[in-house]
Amino acid sequence: MTRALLVSVVLLTGHAFADIPPDNSSQCQSSTAGSACTTDDGAAGTCVAQMVGRLDYSDGVPPKTKQVQMLICVASAPATVRAAPPFLAAGLVMLAMLALIGVKLAGRGRRSATA
């Protein structure tokens, strides 16, 4: 009795997993390749044709794995923001300091001329 129960649980469990779609595939079911979509975790993406493994019960149990092509929502790469090189930032800070020093010296020159 226990053996029959174990075999039936294994067979039914395998069949249940066969119908679960792969991640990020439900958003592209009625779309075409290249369409905009949203991944399961909410990121913007594009529908892309990919090969995925599916269980095939056409020859009975145990099932064999076959490859089928499906549209999957693939997250788009975020736009890369290039940071300014450190020497450029340092140069801008030095220019700002020189400008402040120049303003300070120009102010001293006016005070001594008016006194």
C-alpha positions as CSV (number, residue, x, y, z in Angstrom):
1,M,0.0,0.0,0.0
2,T,2.8,2.4,0.9
3,R,4.7,1.7,-2.3
4,A,1.6,2.4,-4.4
5,L,0.9,5.7,-2.6
6,L,4.6,6.8,-3.1
7,V,4.5,6.0,-6.8
8,S,1.2,7.8,-7.3
9,V,2.5,10.9,-5.4
10,V,5.7,11.0,-7.5
11,L,3.7,10.6,-10.8
12,L,1.1,13.3,-9.9
13,T,3.8,15.7,-8.6
14,G,5.8,15.4,-11.8
15,H,2.7,16.0,-13.9
16,A,1.8,19.1,-11.9
17,F,5.2,20.6,-12.4
18,A,5.0,20.0,-16.2
19,D,2.3,22.7,-16.6
20,I,4.1,25.4,-14.7
21,P,5.3,28.1,-17.2
22,P,8.9,29.3,-16.9
23,D,9.7,32.6,-15.1
24,N,8.9,35.7,-17.0
25,S,6.9,33.9,-19.8
26,S,3.3,34.9,-18.9
27,Q,3.8,38.6,-19.9
28,C,4.7,37.7,-23.5
29,Q,2.0,35.1,-24.3
30,S,0.0,37.4,-26.5
31,S,3.0,39.5,-27.7
32,T,5.6,39.3,-30.4
33,A,9.4,39.3,-30.2
34,G,10.7,42.8,-29.4
35,S,7.5,43.9,-27.6
36,A,7.9,45.8,-24.3
37,C,7.0,43.9,-21.2
38,T,7.5,43.8,-17.4
39,T,9.4,41.0,-15.7
40,D,8.0,39.1,-12.7
41,D,10.0,41.4,-10.4
42,G,8.7,44.6,-12.0
43,A,11.7,45.6,-14.1
44,A,11.1,46.9,-17.7
45,G,12.0,44.4,-20.4
46,T,11.6,43.1,-23.9
47,C,10.0,39.9,-25.2
48,V,12.8,37.6,-26.6
49,A,12.5,34.2,-28.2
50,Q,14.4,31.6,-26.1
51,M,14.6,27.8,-26.0
52,V,13.2,26.3,-22.7
53,G,13.0,22.8,-21.5
54,R,9.5,21.2,-21.1
55,L,8.5,17.8,-19.9
56,D,7.1,15.6,-22.8
57,Y,4.6,12.9,-21.7
58,S,3.9,11.8,-25.3
59,D,5.9,8.5,-24.8
60,G,4.4,7.9,-21.3
61,V,6.0,8.0,-17.9
62,P,8.7,8.9,-17.1
63,P,8.6,12.0,-19.2
64,K,11.4,13.1,-21.5
65,T,12.6,16.7,-21.7
66,K,12.2,18.5,-25.0
67,Q,13.3,22.0,-26.0
68,V,10.6,24.4,-27.2
69,Q,10.9,28.0,-28.2
70,M,9.0,30.5,-26.1
71,L,8.8,34.3,-25.7
72,I,10.4,35.2,-22.4
73,C,10.5,38.8,-20.9
74,V,14.2,39.7,-20.5
75,A,15.0,42.7,-18.3
76,S,16.5,45.6,-20.3
77,A,20.0,46.7,-19.3
78,P,19.8,50.0,-17.4
79,A,21.3,53.0,-19.1
80,T,24.8,53.4,-17.9
81,V,25.8,56.7,-16.4
82,R,29.5,57.5,-16.7
83,A,31.0,59.3,-13.8
84,A,33.4,62.1,-14.4
85,P,37.0,61.1,-14.0
86,P,38.4,62.0,-10.6
87,F,41.0,64.4,-12.0
88,L,38.2,66.4,-13.7
89,A,36.4,66.9,-10.4
90,A,39.6,67.8,-8.7
91,G,40.4,70.4,-11.4
92,L,36.9,72.0,-11.0
93,V,37.4,72.2,-7.3
94,M,40.8,73.9,-7.8
95,L,39.3,76.4,-10.2
96,A,36.6,77.3,-7.8
97,M,39.2,77.8,-5.0
98,L,41.3,80.0,-7.3
99,A,38.2,82.1,-8.1
100,L,37.4,82.5,-4.4
101,I,41.0,83.5,-3.7
102,G,41.0,86.0,-6.5
103,V,37.7,87.6,-5.2
104,K,39.2,87.8,-1.7
105,L,42.5,89.4,-3.0
106,A,40.5,91.8,-5.2
107,G,38.4,92.8,-2.1
108,R,41.6,93.5,-0.1
109,G,43.0,95.7,-2.9
110,R,39.9,97.8,-2.9
111,R,40.0,98.3,0.9
112,S,43.6,99.5,0.8
113,A,42.9,101.9,-2.1
114,T,40.0,103.5,-0.3
115,A,41.7,103.8,3.1
